[in-house]
Amino acid sequence: MSAATTFKEVGEARYDEMLAVLPPALWIDKGFLVGEPFGHRRCTATGRLTASFAAFIRYRGKYYESEEAMTVAEFRAFDRSTLP
């Protein structure tokens, strides 16, 4: 994952589809991580080898999907106010 994770805007249907595909690995107020890991890598937030997941965020009535998989710690730390 790069220093600044990028997100692309997606439709509500894509967000809902991915939310329903599996129980989320993490679901918090800003969004969720899809329940099946994309892979494993070193987390930029903790430095530990851990699972990474597709990430989805809802912010100001818009829906976003991460361009790169995120770990739980990275997702929790992400500041959604940086989204367009």
GILIN-V11820 format. One record per helix or strand of 3 or more residues. SS is the DSSP state (h for helix, s for strand). FROM is the first residue (numbers start at 0). TO is the last residue. If there is no record, write none. Layout:
# GILIN-V11820
ss,from,to
SS,FROM,TO
SS,FROM,TO
This chain:
# GILIN-V11820
ss,from,to
s,6,9
h,11,20
s,25,27
s,30,32
s,38,41
s,48,52
s,54,58
s,61,65
h,71,76
h,79,81
